[in-house]
Amino acid sequence: MRKALDLAAPALQTARMTKLALITGASRGLGFALAEALAPEYHVLAVARTVGGLEDLDDRIKEKGGEATLAPMDITNRDAMAHLCRSVHDRWGKLDLWVHTAIHAAPLTPAAHLDAKDWQKSVSTNLDAMGHMIPFVAALLGESGTAVFFDDPRGGERFFGHYGTTKAGQIALARSWAAETERTGPRVRILTPQPMATATRARFFPGEDRAPLATPRDEAARLLPQIV
């Protein structure tokens, strides 16, 4: 694993970094595209479970003259996230930006046939993880940082019981945080991407004509002015 975050590494000079962006869910889709778009103005701390995707991102960022630190971790692991955020504090002192795109997209199913394993994974990834990530990251963002979440309003739609319910809960929590910090910071933004040709959408709509859909890279370019 190249350039992985070493939690035991000594502190680095913060002067080496102009801005630091934490991207959770950085190995594919919109998270990958936004991480690439933020470089080289930001040093990217890329978090995801898929090592290959993180290494591909690292290559793209290097091609732009930027730098990334890879953190192959699962956001549902509270202890791992605590160590990650402590390491960020010790090495860089703060975060300027948190972009959260990590999601679990369980298969569509009627509410009467919810799968217990898929339900638990949806709750754990899409909702429970926010219960520890927001407190950890808020301390690093301080008053001047920015946190960004992405809405996908599927709550109440047929067969979207797993995903729609937990995604709606995630956004409800983000909205509460945004209301609480409106005057004090950090800035909390909730954006709604256009339909994109991603693996998540393909799982929900197999066989869909993907030609009219936005690419994650194009959507990242459209959303970036609202983020930075």
N, C-alpha and C positions, 0 to 999 in steps of 0.2 A: 504494500500500500504506500503510495508516494505522497508526500506532503500531508500526511494525516496529522491531525491535531495530537500533540504529545501533552497529555494532561500534567506530566511531571516536569515539563520544560521550564527553565528559568524565565523570569520576566523579560520581555523585549522592550526596546525603546519605543515609546508611543509615537515619537517623532517620525518613525518609519512609516506610519500609517496616517493618511489624511482622513479617510473615512472608512468605517467598518460596517459591513452589511451581513447580517445573519439571514440565510435563506433556508427555511425548513421545508423539505420536499424538493430538493434541488436537482435530483438525478434525472428528471424528465419533465415534459410538458411545460406549463407556464413557469414553474419554478426554475427549471433549467434555462429557459429563454430569458427570464428576468435577471438571473445571476449573470448570464453572458452579457446582457445589455448594460448592467451596472458597472462592469469592468471597462477600462482601468481606473475610473474615478473612485471606485470603492474596492477595497480589499474584501473579497468574498469569503465568508465562512459558510461552507456548504454542508448541510446536514441531510442525510438520507440513508436508507438501508442498503441501497444498491451500489456496490463498490464500482462496478463497471461504468454506470452512469455518471458517478462522481468523477471518475478519471477522464471520461470523455469531456465533461465540463471543464476540467482543469486544462485539457489540451486547447479547448476553444478560448479560454481566458488568456492563456499564454500567447496564443496567436495574436491577440489584441494588445499584447504588452502589459497585461494585468497579472495579478497574483491571487491565488485562492488557497485557502486552508481547508482540507477535506476532513469531515467528521462523520465516518460511517456509523451512525447510531440510530436507535429507534426512539422516537419522541415519546412513546408510551412508557419508557423506562425512566421513572422519576429520578432515580439515583444517577443515571447517566446524564440526564439533563442538568441536574444539580452540579455535577462535576464539570460539565461543559461550560456552564455559565460562570462557575467559580474560576475556571481557567481563563475565560475571556476577561474577567475582572482583573486577574493577576497579571495577565500578559499585555492587555490593551487599556484597561481601566474603564472602558465604556463601550457601548454600541451606539451607532448613529441610526441604524435602520434594521428593522426586523420585517421580513416578508414571509408570511406563512401560507404555504400551498400544499402541505402534506395532507393527504386524505385517504380514507379507505372507501372504495366504491364496491359495496356488496352487490351481488346479483339482485335484479328486480324479482320481487315475489309478492303474492298477496299477503296482507297483514295477518290473515289466519294461518299462514304457513311460514312465518318468520323462523329462520334457522337460528338456534341459540348461539352457535359459534360465530356466525356472521354478525348477529346482533351485538355480542360482546365485543368483537373486534371493532365494529363501527362506533360503539360508545367509547371504547378505550382510545381509539385514534382520533376521532372527530370531535369528541367532547371532553372526556376525562383528561386527556393530555393538556388541554388548555388550563385546567385547574392548577397545574404546577408550572406550565410554561409562562403564563402571564405574570405571576408573581416573581419568578426568577428573572425574566427578561425586563420587566418594568424597572427593576432596580438598576439595570445596565443602561437603559434608555434615558433615565433621568427625566428632566423637564424638557429637554430640547430634541430628543429622539423621535422617531416615527415608527409606528407599527402598522402593518397593512394586512388586511384579510380580504377574502374574495367570496362574495355571495354567489350562491347558485340556488335560487328559490324553488326547491322541489317539494317542500313540506306540504303534505296534504294531497299530493298527486297520487294517482293509482300506481300501486306496485313499488313506490319509492319509500316504503316504511323504514327500512334500514338507513338509507342514505339521507332521505329528506328530513327525517326527524332529527338525526344527530347533527346534520349540517345546519339546520335551523337553530338548534340549541347553541352551536358554536357561534353563530352570528349574533344571536341574542346576547351572549356573554360579551362579545366584542362591542356591541352597541352600548351595553352598560358601562364598559370600560371607557368608551369614547365620551359618553355623557359625563362621567366622573372626572375626566381629565381635560375637559374642553378649555378650562381657564388655566390650569396648572401645568399641562403637559404630562406625559408625552402626547404627541399628536397621534390619534388612532383613526385610520382611514379604512373604510369598507367600500370596495369597488366591485363592480359587476362586469366580468369579462363577456365578450361576445362568444357565441358557440364556437368551439375550437375543435380541430381534428386531433384529438388526444386519445390515449388509451382508455381513459375514464369514460369519455363519451361513447367510444366504440363498444364498451361493455354494456352501456345502457341502450344503445341504438345500433345493434349489429345490422350490417347490410345497408346502412344509411349512405346516401350519396354524399361523400365528403368534399366534393369539389366546391360547394358554396361556403364551406366552413373556413373560418380564419385559421391561419397557422399560429402556433404559440409565439413564434418570433415576431410576426406582424402585430399580434395583440400586445405583446410586451412593449413594442415600440409605441403603440397607441396609449397604453396605460402609464408608461414611465413618467410623463410630465405631471401626472397626478400623484406620483409617489415621491419624487425627489424635488 
